[in-house]
Amino acid sequence: MGETIELSVAQGIWDLIIEVINVIAEFIACDPFELTQNVINNSNQIKVVKQAFDRLELAGAMA
């Protein structure tokens, strides 16, 4: 159950990050995927969030 809660929190954080990036991409008229990649590649904090989410997602898939 703890892993499910962690995955839900990580998913929520990741969804919020993506939503913000999509709004910014629309505002500055650029590709949201490219902007997302640039943000991930240039932000250690977001890299850590994505890596944590990927690990939790993998653990959930293995359960």
Helices and strands as residue ranges (DSSP letters): H 2-27, H 32-42, H 44-62
